[in-house]
């Protein structure tokens, strides 16, 4: 099988001899991949990894799988084959895959050291995204969507109405990240929101907030090219680098009340954005961390206490978030043409390293989402 695969540390390359995925459990199915987006976590596996992927010579603790392995977890495709107990979809259906794996998947992997174990407390409580054994399709657990085909569990398969194009469907994954964060924050319509960072997740947050009825959306981003992406989505943009130490004060002035925003979403994960978000929200406002941090941070708890502010974190998504995002797109609450605005390239998997990974690493600010495809159904025509 053709795929762009992770072989070992600092070695990601295209090959045509990867093993075909097979159905080993009656609740599994095989997908013909249409498109799969390159995520920042994929880039980090090369620059800083292995992180989620197994180390050289080791196996993944959840599935006992080993390298090489096709990467990619933001995928759509067409159902090719189904296991005997699959009832949610049929051959030929279009689907989007929720790539998280955890305790609910253990029956698929009898060789796992966790096989037969009780579900962890998070999964037993329905918090699959907080699973103590969490991993991802395409990030070490099993092969992902930078390939011709992928095997997935039925539980992670979400039907995609054929009115939603398969390339657009790849953005359901980043949209679900922020959709989950908005739900966790108990976001209410007709409230104001500040987004810190205008990368793929920040731009996805714009679309999710619009769908949920935000009365005002402001995006704070120092890089002009990224601000321009946000501005094309018809929201207010703010350049914090123009105001130095007065940036928070100027941001608060932009809020509808003039006293700060009801919600702030940190999609950058650096000290400056955290501090800005915390100070820019109003009394009893909420700051939600959506970013993945590589460092710890000191902050003054009294900034939260004296104004009864709320700070919480949001990690990933659950299958229900995918279903709700697909429904929102199908209803038109999230516009297909605005989602397409986030797609800055489509590349055949054979060119995925040079025109996908390297393009994103070397020209980060001019790209949002590059999709890879095996092009088996003429996706690039």
N, C-alpha and C positions, 0 to 999 in steps of 0.2 A: 504494500500500500504506500502511496505517496504521502509525505508529511514533512512539516518543519518540526524537528524534534530537538529536545534537550538530551545531550549525550553525557556530558559531565561539566564540571565547573568551567565556565568560559568557552563552552563548545555547544552552540546551537547551529544546526545546519539542515538543509533539505536533503532528503533521501527518498528512494523509491522502493526500499525493501523492508519497511516497517511491517510487523505482523498485523494481519486483519483482526479487528475486534470480533469476539464471538459472544453469543448469549450463553451464559453459564447459570442463569437463574430464571425461573419462569416469569418473573416480574421485570425482566430487562427487555430492552429493545435496541435496535441498531438504527442510527440516523445517518443518512447521506448528508454530509455537511454542505450547506449553501454558503454561509459567510460566518466568520468569527473575528471579532474585534481584538486588536492588540491593546492590552491594559497596562497601566503603569506597573502593576505587580509583575507582569511578564518581563518588563524591562529590568526591574530590580533583581529578578532571578539571575539575569546575566551580569549586571553591574556589581551586585552585592551578594549574590547567592552562592550556593543554594540556600533558600529560605524555607519555602514550603516543600520543594522538591527534595528527593532523597540525596544524600551525599554519595560521592563516588563509591561504588561497591556495596552500598546499603540498600535496604528496601523500605517502602513506606509503612509506618506502624499501623495504619488503618487497614490497608488492603494487601499488604505484603508484596506490592508490585515493585518492579525495579526499572532502571534506565536501560536503554533510551526510551523516551516517551514523548509523543506529540504534545505540545503545549496548547494553550488556548481555552478560555472558559466563557467567553461572551458569544455564544453561538446560536444559530438557527439552522434548520435543515428540514429534510423530508423523510418521513418514516419509511424505512426500507424493509425491516423485518421485526416481528414482535414475538415475545415469549408467550407461552401457552396460557398464562394467567393475566396478560395485559388486556385491559378493557377500556382504558381512558381514550386511546387513540387507535387508529387503524393504518395499515400500509397506505402511503400516499398523502397522509395528513401533513400539513406544515406545523412545525413546533418550534418553540424557543426553550432552551434548557436552563434550568436553575442549577448551577454547577456545584453548590455546596454539598458536602458529604459528611456524614456523621453516624451516630449510633443506629439510626434507622436503616442504614445501608449495610450493616454488618452481616446480615444473612446472605449477601451477595459474595462474601469473601470468607469461605470456610478456613482458609489458611492464615487468616488474621489472628494475631495474638489476643485480640479482643473478642473473637468469635464466641458466641454463646454467653457473653457477659450481659449483665443488666444494663439498661440505658443509664447514661450519666444523669445527674440531677437536672441539668439544663434541658436535655431532650425529654426527660420524663415530665417536665413542666411545660413542654411545648415550645421551648426556646431553642429551636434547632440551630439557630445562628450562633448561639453561645456554647455549642457542644464542646465538651472537654477533649474530644477526639477529632475535632473538625479538620477538614481538608477540602480540596477542590478537584473536581474533574479538570484535567489539563494543568494541574499544579501538583502532580506527584501521586495522587490517589489512583487514577486511571488516565489513559491517554485522552487528550482533548481535541478541540476543534480545528487546530491547524493541520488537518488531515482530511482524507477523503471520507472517512467514516468514523463513528464513535459509538461506543456502547454506553447506555445510561439506564438508570432505574426509572421505572414508570412514575414513581413519586415525584421525580424532578422534571417531568415532562409537562409543559404547558401548551395546549393547543393555540396556534396562531391563526386567526381568521385570514383567509386568503386575500382580503381587502388590504391587509397590512403587508407591504413588501418585505421579503426576507432580509434585505439589507437593513431596512429600518428596524426590523425585529431585534437585531443585535444590540441596539441601544436600550432594549428593555432591561438589560442587566444593570448598567450604571444608573438608569432611571429608578430601578428598584432599590438601589442603595440609598438614594435621597428620599424616595417615597417612604421607606422604612423609617428614616430619620424624622421626617415630618410627622408621621403617625406617632412615633415615640415621644415627640415633643408636644403632642396633642395640639397640633397647629389648627387654628380656626380661620375660616374665611373672613375677609375684610380686616385682616391684621397686616401690619408692616413687617418686612423681612429684609435683613442684611445678609448678603452672601460674601464671604471672604475667600477670594480666589476664583479665577475664571478658567480653570482647566476643565477637563471632561466632566468631573463630578460637580463643579460649580455651575457649569452651563446646564447640566442635567437638573440641578436644583432650580434653576430659573424655570424650566419647563414644568417641573412638578409643582412649584409654588403657583404658577399661573393656573394650572389645572385645579388646584385646591382653593382658588379664589383669593389669593393675596391682594390686598388693596394697594400695596406699594412694594416694589422690589428694587433694591439698590445693590449693585455689585462693586466691590472694592478690589481693584487689581492694579498693580504698578506697571505691568507690561502692556504697552499700547496695543500690540497685535491681539492680545487676549481680551483687552477691553473692547476692541472693535468687534470681536465675535459676540460678546454679550450685548453690545449696543444694537447689533442687527436683530436681536430678539426683542427689541423695543422695551428695554428696561433702562433705568438710570445707572450710569457708570461713574465711578469715582477713582481718581488717581491719588493714593495716599502719599506718594513721593513728592507731590507738589506742596504739601502742607507741613511736612516735618513733624514737630512735636504737637502741632495744632490739628493733626489729622482727625483725632477722635471728636474734638469739638466741632469741626466742620461737618463730619459725618452726622453727628446728632442733629445739626441744623437741617440736614436734608430730610430727616424723618418727618412724617406727617405731623406729629405733635410738636416737633422741635425739642422734645425731651428724650429722644432715643427710640430705638426700634423695639417692637414687641418680641421679635425673634432674631437671632443671628445664627448662621451656620458656618462653622469654620471648616472650609474644604481645602485648606493649605497645610495646617499642622506645623506652624512655626510660632515662636514666642510672640512676634509682633501681631500676628493675626489673632491669637488667643487673647492677648491683652486688649486689642482693639475691640474684639467682639464683646468681651465682658464689660468694657466701659461704655460701649455704644448702645447697649440695650437699656430700656427704661425700667422703672420700678416694677418688680415682679416679672420682668422680661426673662426670656430663656435663651441661653447659649447652648448650642448642640455641637459637639465635636464629631465631625464625620471623617476627619483625616486619620491616617495612620502615622503615628509619631515614632521617631527613632531616638528621641531623647526625653528625659524627664524635665519638669518645669516647676519653678517656685511661683506661687501667686499669693496674694493677700486675701484670705477668706472673708475679711470684713467687707470687701467690695461686693461680695455676694450677700452677706448677712444684713448689712445696714439698709440695703434696698430690696431685701427679700427676693433676690434674683435666683434663677435656677440654672444649674449647669449639669449637663448629662452627656453621655457618649452613646453613639449608635454604631453597631458593627454589622455590616453586610445586610442580609435580607433573609426572608423565608419565602416558601413557595407562594403563599398567599399574596405577598407583595407583587410578585410577577403577574399573577392573575389580575390583580387590580390595575396594574400599569397597562397590561394588554387591553383590558376593558376601557380604560381611560383613553387610549389611543383609538380604539374602535369607535368610541362615542364621539371622538373629535375634541375631547377636552385637552389632549396633548396633540398638537398639530403635526401631521406627517412631514409637511414641508419644513417645519422648524427642527424636527429631528434630523432631517437630511442636512441641515445647516452644520450639524456636528460631525458629519462624515466628510473627511478631507482627503480620502484616498481609498481605492480598491485595488488590490494587488493579488496576483496569482501566488499560491503558496510556494511555488518554485523560486519566486523572487522575494519571498517574505523576509529574508534576512536583510538583503541590501536595500530594498525599496519599502520595507516595513519597519523593522527594528532599528536599523541604522538611520533611516529618515527621521524617526521619532526621537532618537537619542541626539542626533546632530541638529535637528530643526524643531525642537520641542515647541517653541512659541508659535510657529506657523501651522501647527497641526493640532487637531483635536482627537479624532478617531480614525485610524486606518484599519480597514477590514481586509482580511485575507480570505481567499476562496480557492478550492481545488478546481473550480471552473468546470465541473462535470456536467452542469446543466446550462452552460453558456451564460453564466452570471455576468461575465465581463463584456458580453456583446452589446 
